[in-house]
Amino acid sequence: IKKKLITDNCFDDIICPKSSKKDKKVSALTVEEQRSFVSVLLNEEAGNKCKYQMLLMLYTGMRCGEVNALTVSDINFTFKTININKTVTKDKNDKSILSDRPKTDAGNRILRMTATVESLLREYIDSSFRENELNLLFYNFDKKGVVPTAAVNYEFKKIIRKYNVINQTKEMRELSERGSEKVAYKKYSYYRKTE
């Protein structure tokens, strides 16, 4: 139309479909739940393979895919910043891959590092970081690639259930009746469902 090659836009009369799924109501962990979760990560689960990713998400507000996509060069200790410019996503075959941009345009950002985050990152780099072909902070050496968000989400759910971080009897609604699962979670996030 702009180039005057056609006179009518054939998409003008197409109505975009709307989802019939109800929006899920979610709420953040309470301050007490977060304290409990952090305490478990620093003590009973100090050796958990996803400890640093979960703490970074809690302390910075980064998405799981953004944390798993961080490279060593994204961390700047001189200026105390974290550059977020990519994410872990899935390809058409449902395989986790490194995307060259964040989930949204607004996701491209630079975060200021607090003293807690700086200390956490220095501890991780000094004790656990290993060189890898993608230069990622968090790398899956077993599968030679990115750490899938599902792997971190699995560890999160496991800790929540094992240590009863969230009151599972009153505050949670079940998503399904599968097995003995009594806790419902918004996928890939640190949120709990409410009534």
Buried (B, 14 or more C-beta within 10 A) or exposed (E): EEEEEEEEEEEEEEEEEEEEEEEEEBEEBEEEBBEBBBEBBEEEBEEBBBBBBBBBBBBBEBBBBBBBBBBEEBBEEEEBBBBBBBBBBBEEEEEBBBBEEBBEEEBEEEBEBEEEBBEBBEEBBEEEBEEBEEEBBBBBEEEEBBBBBEBBBEBBEEBBBEBEBBEBEEBBEEBEEEEEEEBBBBEBBBBBBEE
